[in-house]
Amino acid sequence: MVTIFVGDDWAEAHHDVHVMDSDGVRLASRRFPEGLDGVGAFHGLLADHASDPFGVVVGIETDRGLWVEALVAAGYRVYAINPMSVARYRDRHTVSGAKSDAGDAKVLADVVRTDCHNHRPVAGDSDLAEGVKVLARAHQSLIWARGRHTNMLRNGLREYYPAALEAFDNLADRDTLAVLGRAPTPEVGARLTVPQIRAVLKRGGRQRNLEHRAAEIYQALHTEQLTAPAQVAAAFGATTTAAVGIITELNTQIATLETEMGAAFEQHPDADIYLSVPGLGDVLGARVLGEFGDDPNRYADGKSRRNYAGTSPVTRASGKKRAVLARHVRNRRLYDAIDQ
């Protein structure tokens, strides 16, 4: 069986492809558009040089997307090469710093030709595990986005409304959003009465300890504080109203995605295994399952799994020097879930 090696340097709109034989001799190089027409032309080019799909080894800098799925479905051996590794391989061939898409495609072809044994093929995770990963990543991204917006809100409140920071610890909480939506400036907040605050909290969803919480907020909003000029406070009030609307919507979508994610996670046959680990519930369990995947051949051993998660240390030894350091090259989303 003839084996050919293919480097695929992908971009949003096109793919630069370099095909070589086992001796490194260029067989073809072409640029294909993204989409169905590009995939069809790509298959046609490879069919001219290989009769068996298993004889096609592809190197590409991503492990996801419709294009990669099409390559895997065709039966090619597809390797996702880390872009950092590709940059190191590029330095083996040139020291000028020159870089091009066509040149990177050749580097990727050389990577899978000479060092295929040092890389692992794209994981064959199930569709259910891929779906859990999509939901878990979207859920986590929305939480990170909410954190950024609450930090922006906090910075704004410090500039003109310190009483609000005294009244509320969690700026993404429903009580906070309800009151700030009703009173985005210190002037309006100082005019609120306890019954008005209680009504706002009730509309926001609070059902217990209404009187006590309303009294606490009233006292905080009526404390003496430094004030900003009226026009500046009004401008900040407009930004606070916008931030409250964004965070409120983020809370809604986070809750919706969490429900969808939990339902998908519980359908997976490995869900009970993850839930048996202390500290993992539906949310963190779904994140860990999604990032680890469910392909039983994805990791060579337990250490490889720990390396991917970033929980195993890195040893640097040279001569008489030896240091054991934390591993910072890792799956950031997986490490965050495991850390929690």
N, C-alpha and C positions, 0 to 999 in steps of 0.2 A: 504494500500500500504506500502510495506517495504521500508524504506529509509536506504541507506548505504552512508558512508562518505569516500571519497577517497583523499589521499594526493599524489600529483605528484611532486616529486623533479626532475626537468629536468636538463639535461646537453646536450652538443653538440651531443654526440653519444648515450646516453641512458636515460631512465627514471626509477627512483626508485618509486615504487607505494606501498602504504599501504592502505588497506581497513579495515574499522571497522564498527560495528553496532552502534545503537543509545546509547548503554551503554558503548561504548569505547572498546569493546572486539574485538581483532584482528580477522578478517576473512581470510585475505590473505596478503602476502607481496611478491612482485616480482620485478625483473628488466627486462625492455623491451628495445629492441633496437629502435633507432629513425627510422622513415620511415613507409612504408605501412605495413610491417610484424609486427612491434611493435604495431601499432594502432589496427591491426586485433586481435592480442593476447590480447591486453588491453580490447577490447570490449568483447572478449570471457570470460575473467576472471570476468568482471562485470556481464555478463549475467548469470553466475553461482549463483549470489547472489541477483540479482534484476530483476524483470520481466518487470518493467516499467522504461524507461530511465529517466523520470522525478523524479524517486526515487533515482537517483544517484547525489550526491553533490560532486563536485570536487574542491579542492583547489590547485592552482598552482601559481608560482611566476612570471608569465608573462601573458599579455593579447593579445599577437599576435603570429603569426607563424602558420605553416601548422598543427602542432599537436593540437594547441588550436582550430583552425577552425574545425578540424575533431571532436573534443569533442563537440563543440557547435552544429555542424550539426547533431550529433547523438541524440541531445535532452537532454543532461545532463545539470544540473545547474552548471555552471563553474564560480568560483570566483577567480579573480586575486588578490593575497595577496601581499602587498608590502614586499620586503625582509627585510626592517627594522622592520616591524611588526612581521615577522616570527622570527627574532632574539630576540625580546622581549618575544615572547611566549616561545621560547626555554629556556630562563632563568627561566621560571616558573617551568620547570621540572628538570633542573639540574643546579648546580652552579659550576661544575668542569670545564666548558668551553669545554667539549667534543662535537664533532660535526661529523656527518657522513651523507651521502646522504640518507641512509635508515632511520636514526633518523629524518632527516628533513622532510621526507615523512610522518612519523607518526605525527610530529608536525603540518604539514599542514592539515592532516585529523582531528586532534583535534581542529584546528582553526575553520574549517567549521562546526564541530559538535557542539561546544559550543558557538561560537561567530559569527555564520553566519549572524545574524541580524545586526551586526556592520559593515558589508562589503557589497559591491554591486556587482552583477554579471557582467561578461564581457559584455561590451556594444554591442548592436546589430546594429552597424552602417551599412549603406548601402555600397555596393561594390564601388559606385561612391565616397562616402566620404572617404573610405579607400584608393582608388586610389589617390585622392587629397592629402591625408596625406603622402603617399609614395613619391609623387613628391615634395611636399612642404618640407619634411624633407631632401630629397636628395639635393634640391636646397639650403636650408639653410646650410647644411653641407659643400657643395662646397664653399659657401661664407665664412664660418668660416675657411676652409682650405686655401682659397686665402688670408685671413687675416694673417694666420700664415706664409705663404710663403712671403708675402710682408714685414712682420716684420723681417724675416730672411734676406731678400734682403736689407732692410734699415740698419740693423746691419752690414752687409758686406760692404755696401757703406761708412758707417762712418769710416771704418778701412782704406780705401785707395782712396776713390773717393768722397770727400765732395762736389765737384762742382756739381755732379749729384743731390745731395739733395737740392742744391740751385736752380737748374733748374726745378725740378719737385716736386710738393707737393703730388700728388697721384701716388704712384708707381705701381698701377694696371691699370693706364690710358693707352690708346692706344699710345699716344704720347711718354710716358715714355718707354714703351716696345719697340717701334719702334727705338728710338734713342739708348737705351742701347743695343739692339740687334745688332745695327750697330757699336756702339762704347762702348764696355764693359770695357775699361780701360781709365784712364785720358789721356794717351799718344795719343790714337786714337781719343778721343773726342776733344783734343786740335787741331788736324789737320783738323777737319771738317770745311768746309766753309759754309756760309749762304745758297748758292744754294744747297749744298749737304744735309744740314739739312732739307731744304724745301722739297727736293725730298723724303727724308726718311719719313717725316711727311705725305706727300701725299700718299705714299705707305701704311702707317699705317692706313689710312682712314680719315685723316683730310681734310676738304674741304674749310673751311673758315679761314680767318685771317692767312694764311700761312706765308706771309712775316713777319708780326709782331711777330708771335710766334717763327719763325725761328731765328729772330734777338735776341729775349730774351734768347733763349737757347744758341745761339752762345756766347753771352756776359757772361752768367753764366759759360759755360764750359771753357772760356778763362780767368777767374779770377785766381789770384795767390792763391795757396793752398799748404799745406804740402803734400809731396809725399812719398810714400812707395818705398822700393827697387824694382827694375824692376822685379825680379823673384817673389816677393811676390805679386806685382800688377798683374802680368800675371796669377798667381794662383787664385787670387780673381776674375779676369776677367772671368776665366773659370766657377767659381761658379755662377757669375752673369748671364752668358749666359744660364746656366742650369736653374736658377731661372726664367729668362725671358721666356724660353720655357714652363716651368710648368705653370706660371701665365697666359700666352697667351692661353694655352689650357684650363685652368680653366675658363677663360673669355668666351671662345667659348661654353663650355659645360653648363655654367651657363645660357647663353643666350638661348641655345637650351631647357634646362629644364624649363626655365621661360615661353617659348612659350607653351610647352606641359602642364605645370601647369595651365596657364591662360585659355587654351582651356577646360581643364577638369573642372576647377572651374566654368566657365561660364555656363556649362551644368547643374550644380546642381540647383535644384529648390530654395534653400535658398540663392543663390548667391546675389540676389537683396537686401535681408535683410542685409547681411553683408556689401555690398557696400553702403548702406544707412547710415552706421555709419561714422561720420566724421573721416578722417584720414586713412580709410581702402580702399586700391585699390585692384587690382587683386592679387598682391604678398602677402601683409599682410592679405588680406581677405582669401586667400587660406590657409595660415598657421593657422589662427584662426579657420576656418571651419574644417580643418583636425584634429587639436588637440582637439577641443570641440566635434567633431563628430556630427551626426545628429539623434542619437537615442533619441526620445522624453522622454524616461524614464531613461536616463542615470544619471541625477542629481535629487536629492530629491527636491531641491528648488534653488532659486537664490543664496543663501549664499553658497551652495555646489559648484556651478559653480565658484563663486568668490574665494573660497578656493582652487579649482583646479588650477585656474589661478594665484594664489598668490597675488591677489589684496586686500584681506581682512586681517586685522591685527590679531595678536595673543595676547590674554590677559592672563597674568600669575598673578594669585592672590593667596596669601597664608597669612592668618592672617591679619595683618595691611598693608601688602605690596601688591601693585598692579602696574603692568607695562603693557603697550600696545606696542607691538613690531611688526616689519615687519615680514611677513611670508616668511621664506626661504625654507621650504619644499613645493615645487610647481613643476609644469610642466615648465621646464626651457625654452623649445622652445616656449611655449605659452606665458610665461611671457615676453620673448624677443620681440615677435611680438606686444603684447599689449603695452609694454613700448615704442616701436617705434611709 
